[in-house]
């Protein structure tokens, strides 16, 4: 998988990302893992860290779940991508 800032065609990471930008990043990170992966970046009501990042290697059985709270969209996306790098492409 390429480094997070080198994924062609994706919008730049920023605090002013649109929902469509975030969706594009979620799908790109999923594609790097497997067709069964699920990545979710969304607003949460957790104290001062309001952005939740979540990665499942296999959404159907909930395997290899990871999740963390972050303060910005770009932090959450970077963290989700970093976790995806630890999973690598899952054998299909």
C-alpha positions as CSV (number, residue, x, y, z in Angstrom):
1,X,0.0,0.0,0.0
2,X,1.3,3.5,-0.7
3,X,1.8,6.2,1.9
4,X,-1.3,8.0,2.9
5,X,-0.4,11.3,1.2
6,X,0.4,9.5,-2.0
7,X,-2.9,8.0,-2.9
8,X,-3.8,9.5,-6.3
9,X,-7.1,11.1,-6.8
10,X,-8.1,11.6,-3.2
11,X,-8.8,15.1,-1.7
12,X,-6.1,16.6,0.5
13,X,-6.5,16.0,4.2
14,X,-7.7,19.0,6.1
15,X,-10.0,20.2,8.9
16,X,-12.5,21.4,6.3
17,X,-13.1,18.1,4.5
18,X,-16.6,17.5,3.1
19,X,-18.6,14.3,3.7
20,X,-17.7,13.2,0.2
21,X,-14.0,13.7,0.9
22,X,-14.2,11.6,4.0
23,X,-16.2,8.9,2.2
24,X,-13.5,8.8,-0.6
25,X,-10.8,8.2,2.0
26,X,-12.8,5.5,3.8
27,X,-13.3,3.6,0.6
28,X,-9.6,3.9,-0.4
29,X,-8.4,2.6,2.9
30,X,-11.0,-0.3,2.7
31,X,-9.8,-1.2,-0.8
32,X,-6.2,-1.4,0.5
33,X,-7.3,-4.1,3.0
34,X,-9.9,-6.3,1.3
35,X,-13.4,-6.2,-0.2
36,X,-14.7,-7.2,3.2
37,X,-13.1,-4.4,5.1
38,X,-15.0,-1.5,6.7
39,X,-13.6,1.9,7.6
40,X,-15.7,4.5,9.4
41,X,-14.8,8.0,10.2
42,X,-17.6,9.9,12.0
43,X,-18.5,12.5,14.6
44,X,-18.9,11.1,18.1
45,X,-20.1,12.7,21.4
46,X,-17.0,11.6,23.3
47,X,-15.7,14.6,25.4
48,X,-13.1,16.7,23.6
49,X,-12.2,14.1,21.0
50,X,-15.2,14.2,18.7
51,X,-14.0,12.2,15.7
52,X,-14.2,8.4,15.8
53,X,-12.1,6.3,13.5
54,X,-12.9,2.6,13.2
55,X,-11.4,-0.2,11.0
56,X,-12.7,-3.8,10.6
57,X,-10.6,-6.2,8.4
58,X,-13.8,-8.2,7.8
59,X,-17.2,-6.4,8.3
60,X,-19.2,-9.6,8.2
61,X,-17.6,-11.2,11.2
62,X,-16.1,-8.1,13.0
63,X,-12.6,-9.5,12.8
64,X,-9.6,-7.3,13.7
65,X,-11.5,-4.4,15.0
66,X,-9.6,-1.2,15.8
67,X,-11.0,2.1,16.9
68,X,-9.8,5.4,18.4
69,X,-11.0,8.9,19.1
70,X,-9.3,11.9,17.5
71,X,-9.8,15.7,17.4
72,X,-9.7,16.3,13.7
73,X,-10.8,14.6,10.5
74,X,-7.2,14.4,9.2
75,X,-5.9,12.8,12.4
76,X,-8.6,10.2,12.3
77,X,-8.0,9.3,8.7
78,X,-4.2,9.1,9.2
79,X,-4.7,6.8,12.2
80,X,-7.1,4.6,10.3
81,X,-4.7,4.4,7.4
82,X,-1.8,3.6,9.8
83,X,-3.8,0.7,11.3
84,X,-4.7,-0.5,7.8
85,X,-0.9,-0.7,7.1
86,X,-0.5,-3.1,10.0
87,X,-3.2,-5.3,8.6
88,X,-2.0,-5.2,5.0
89,X,-3.9,-6.7,2.2
90,X,-6.0,-9.6,3.5
91,X,-5.8,-12.7,1.4
92,X,-9.0,-13.2,-0.5
